[in-house]
Structure formats: structure tokens, C-alpha cells
Amino acid sequence: MIDQMSYEPLPSRQSCANEVVNNLYYKKYLHTAPYNIHLMEHDKLMNKALAFIIEENPQYSLAAWHMGGCDDFENKMIQWLSKRIVARRKIKGIIKTLRLLYMIYRSLVEKMYAIGGIFETEADVKWNPLLYNGYDLPKPPNVIKN
């Protein structure tokens, strides 16, 4: 039967992409983390598989497609998914780092501009000539209440 299928041409690009995506849905390890293929939209997977097929422009017969051509494109899709996962992890790491730096910045600004903080004491010394010369401010007189 395969020798007769070798005379048949390759199916259309759309049906090849559909077969690749359907085969990916039935792979067991793609259903768990970190891949979890069900979180992606079907159209996005179809478009990427179709882009791979159009880029490569395979000249297989139908028998060659079933014997190994489809598996080649499945492996390309799995590599694309793993690169996408690595990129998403890097982006998440950058976002977490920026969030941590922002929290450190906010706490530092709060300490600096708080009452009695670094900025206030430096500004007092700089702008108040009595404190700049090392003098203490005079204490207010005791007010006697009647």
C-alpha cells in the first residue's frame, strides 16, 4: 500500500498543518507543565505550523509524509514551543527583578524623605546657617499656662 501511496502528491498545506497540530495535541508530555499546549489558541498553532510548512515547501509524496515528513514538522513545532517557554521565563524573571528593584526604591525614598530622614537633616545643615556653623537652635521658652 505504501508503494502505491508514493505516487500520490503531498496533501494541501492546510491539511498538513492541521495534521501536525492534531498530532501535537495527542502527545502526552505536551499536556503538562511547562508546555501545556491547551493554553494556546488553536489558530496560533495552526498559523505557526502553516508558516513552517510554507517556509520549508516540502516536496514529499504522501507515503514520505506519513513515514517521517509529519514528524519533522512536529519536532520543529516542539522546538518552537520550548524556545517560547524559555523566552517567557526570561521575561517573567525580568519583570520580577524590576518589581523587586521598584520596591527597594520605594522603601529607600520613604526613608529618605520621612520626617527626620536623611534628606531633611542634610537640607537643615545646608540651608540653616545656625546649624551649618555647629550651633543648636534655641529652645523655645517655657510658657506658663494660666
C-alpha positions as a Markdown table, in Angstrom:
| # | Residue | x | y | z |
|---|---|---|---|---|
| 1 | Met | 0.0 | 0.0 | 0.0 |
| 2 | Ile | 2.8 | 2.4 | 0.8 |
| 3 | Asp | 4.3 | 1.8 | -2.7 |
| 4 | Gln | 1.1 | 3.0 | -4.2 |
| 5 | Met | 0.9 | 6.0 | -1.9 |
| 6 | Ser | 4.4 | 7.0 | -3.1 |
| 7 | Tyr | 2.8 | 8.1 | -6.4 |
| 8 | Glu | 0.3 | 10.3 | -4.6 |
| 9 | Pro | 1.2 | 14.0 | -4.1 |
| 10 | Leu | 1.5 | 15.7 | -0.7 |
| 11 | Pro | -1.8 | 16.9 | 0.8 |
| 12 | Ser | -2.5 | 20.6 | 0.7 |
| 13 | Arg | -0.5 | 22.8 | 3.1 |
| 14 | Gln | -3.6 | 23.5 | 5.2 |
| 15 | Ser | -4.3 | 19.8 | 5.8 |
| 16 | Cys | -0.6 | 19.1 | 6.5 |
| 17 | Ala | -0.6 | 21.9 | 9.2 |
| 18 | Asn | -3.9 | 20.5 | 10.6 |
| 19 | Glu | -2.3 | 17.0 | 10.8 |
| 20 | Val | 0.8 | 18.4 | 12.6 |
| 21 | Val | -1.3 | 20.3 | 15.1 |
| 22 | Asn | -3.6 | 17.4 | 15.8 |
| 23 | Asn | -0.6 | 15.1 | 16.3 |
| 24 | Leu | 0.8 | 17.7 | 18.8 |
| 25 | Tyr | -2.5 | 17.6 | 20.7 |
| 26 | Tyr | -2.2 | 13.9 | 21.2 |
| 27 | Lys | 1.4 | 13.9 | 22.5 |
| 28 | Lys | 1.2 | 13.1 | 26.3 |
| 29 | Tyr | 4.1 | 15.3 | 27.5 |
| 30 | Leu | 2.7 | 18.4 | 25.9 |
| 31 | His | -0.3 | 18.4 | 28.2 |
| 32 | Thr | 1.7 | 19.1 | 31.4 |
| 33 | Ala | 3.8 | 22.0 | 32.5 |
| 34 | Pro | 5.9 | 23.7 | 31.1 |
| 35 | Tyr | 4.4 | 23.1 | 27.7 |
| 36 | Asn | 0.6 | 22.8 | 28.4 |
| 37 | Ile | -0.4 | 23.1 | 24.8 |
| 38 | His | -4.1 | 23.6 | 25.7 |
| 39 | Leu | -3.4 | 27.1 | 27.0 |
| 40 | Met | -2.5 | 28.2 | 23.4 |
| 41 | Glu | -5.1 | 29.0 | 20.9 |
| 42 | His | -5.7 | 26.5 | 18.1 |
| 43 | Asp | -5.4 | 29.3 | 15.4 |
| 44 | Lys | -2.0 | 30.4 | 16.7 |
| 45 | Leu | -0.7 | 26.8 | 16.5 |
| 46 | Met | -2.2 | 26.4 | 13.0 |
| 47 | Asn | -0.6 | 29.6 | 11.8 |
| 48 | Lys | 2.8 | 28.7 | 13.1 |
| 49 | Ala | 2.6 | 25.1 | 11.6 |
| 50 | Leu | 1.5 | 26.6 | 8.3 |
| 51 | Ala | 4.3 | 29.1 | 8.4 |
| 52 | Phe | 6.8 | 26.3 | 8.9 |
| 53 | Ile | 5.3 | 24.3 | 6.0 |
| 54 | Ile | 5.3 | 27.3 | 3.6 |
| 55 | Glu | 8.9 | 28.2 | 4.6 |
| 56 | Glu | 10.2 | 24.7 | 4.0 |
| 57 | Asn | 8.0 | 23.9 | 1.0 |
| 58 | Pro | 8.3 | 20.1 | 1.3 |
| 59 | Gln | 8.4 | 18.0 | -1.9 |
| 60 | Tyr | 7.3 | 14.8 | -0.3 |
| 61 | Ser | 5.0 | 12.1 | -1.6 |
| 62 | Leu | 2.1 | 11.0 | 0.5 |
| 63 | Ala | 4.0 | 8.0 | 1.7 |
| 64 | Ala | 7.0 | 10.0 | 2.7 |
| 65 | Trp | 4.8 | 12.5 | 4.5 |
| 66 | His | 3.3 | 9.7 | 6.6 |
| 67 | Met | 6.6 | 7.9 | 7.1 |
| 68 | Gly | 8.5 | 10.8 | 8.5 |
| 69 | Gly | 7.7 | 14.2 | 7.0 |
| 70 | Cys | 5.0 | 14.9 | 9.5 |
| 71 | Asp | 7.3 | 14.0 | 12.4 |
| 72 | Asp | 9.9 | 16.5 | 11.1 |
| 73 | Phe | 7.4 | 19.3 | 11.3 |
| 74 | Glu | 6.2 | 18.1 | 14.7 |
| 75 | Asn | 9.8 | 18.3 | 16.0 |
| 76 | Lys | 10.1 | 21.9 | 14.6 |
| 77 | Met | 6.9 | 22.9 | 16.4 |
| 78 | Ile | 8.1 | 21.3 | 19.7 |
| 79 | Gln | 11.4 | 23.2 | 19.4 |
| 80 | Trp | 9.4 | 26.4 | 18.7 |
| 81 | Leu | 7.3 | 25.7 | 21.8 |
| 82 | Ser | 10.4 | 25.2 | 24.0 |
| 83 | Lys | 12.0 | 28.4 | 22.8 |
| 84 | Arg | 8.8 | 30.2 | 23.5 |
| 85 | Ile | 8.8 | 28.8 | 27.1 |
| 86 | Val | 12.4 | 29.9 | 27.7 |
| 87 | Ala | 11.6 | 33.4 | 26.4 |
| 88 | Arg | 8.5 | 33.6 | 28.6 |
| 89 | Arg | 10.6 | 32.5 | 31.7 |
| 90 | Lys | 13.2 | 35.2 | 30.9 |
| 91 | Ile | 10.5 | 37.9 | 30.6 |
| 92 | Lys | 8.9 | 36.8 | 33.8 |
| 93 | Gly | 12.3 | 36.9 | 35.5 |
| 94 | Ile | 13.0 | 40.4 | 34.3 |
| 95 | Ile | 9.5 | 41.6 | 35.5 |
| 96 | Lys | 10.1 | 40.1 | 38.9 |
| 97 | Thr | 13.6 | 41.7 | 39.1 |
| 98 | Leu | 12.1 | 45.1 | 38.1 |
| 99 | Arg | 9.4 | 44.7 | 40.7 |
| 100 | Leu | 11.9 | 44.0 | 43.4 |
| 101 | Leu | 14.1 | 47.0 | 42.4 |
| 102 | Tyr | 11.0 | 49.2 | 42.4 |
| 103 | Met | 10.0 | 48.0 | 45.9 |
| 104 | Ile | 13.6 | 48.7 | 47.1 |
| 105 | Tyr | 13.5 | 52.2 | 45.5 |
| 106 | Arg | 10.1 | 53.0 | 47.2 |
| 107 | Ser | 11.3 | 52.0 | 50.6 |
| 108 | Leu | 14.5 | 54.0 | 50.2 |
| 109 | Val | 12.6 | 57.1 | 49.1 |
| 110 | Glu | 10.3 | 56.7 | 52.1 |
| 111 | Lys | 13.2 | 56.5 | 54.5 |
| 112 | Met | 15.0 | 59.5 | 52.8 |
| 113 | Tyr | 12.0 | 61.9 | 52.8 |
| 114 | Ala | 10.5 | 60.8 | 56.1 |
| 115 | Ile | 10.4 | 63.3 | 59.0 |
| 116 | Gly | 13.9 | 63.2 | 60.5 |
| 117 | Gly | 15.2 | 61.3 | 57.4 |
| 118 | Ile | 18.5 | 61.8 | 55.6 |
| 119 | Phe | 17.2 | 64.4 | 53.2 |
| 120 | Glu | 15.7 | 66.6 | 55.9 |
| 121 | Thr | 18.8 | 66.5 | 58.1 |
| 122 | Glu | 21.1 | 67.3 | 55.2 |
| 123 | Ala | 18.8 | 70.1 | 54.0 |
| 124 | Asp | 18.7 | 71.6 | 57.5 |
| 125 | Val | 22.5 | 71.7 | 57.7 |
| 126 | Lys | 22.8 | 73.2 | 54.2 |
| 127 | Trp | 20.1 | 75.8 | 54.4 |
| 128 | Asn | 20.1 | 76.8 | 58.0 |
| 129 | Pro | 23.3 | 78.9 | 58.8 |
| 130 | Leu | 23.0 | 78.3 | 62.5 |
| 131 | Leu | 23.1 | 74.5 | 62.1 |
| 132 | Tyr | 25.8 | 74.8 | 59.5 |
| 133 | Asn | 28.1 | 76.5 | 61.9 |
| 134 | Gly | 27.6 | 73.9 | 64.5 |
| 135 | Tyr | 25.1 | 75.8 | 66.6 |
| 136 | Asp | 22.0 | 74.3 | 68.1 |
| 137 | Leu | 18.7 | 76.0 | 67.6 |
| 138 | Pro | 17.5 | 78.0 | 70.6 |
| 139 | Lys | 14.9 | 76.2 | 72.6 |
| 140 | Pro | 11.5 | 77.9 | 72.9 |
| 141 | Pro | 10.8 | 79.5 | 76.3 |
| 142 | Asn | 8.6 | 77.6 | 78.7 |
| 143 | Val | 5.1 | 79.1 | 78.5 |
| 144 | Ile | 3.3 | 79.2 | 81.8 |
| 145 | Lys | -0.3 | 78.3 | 81.4 |
| 146 | Asn | -2.9 | 80.2 | 83.4 |
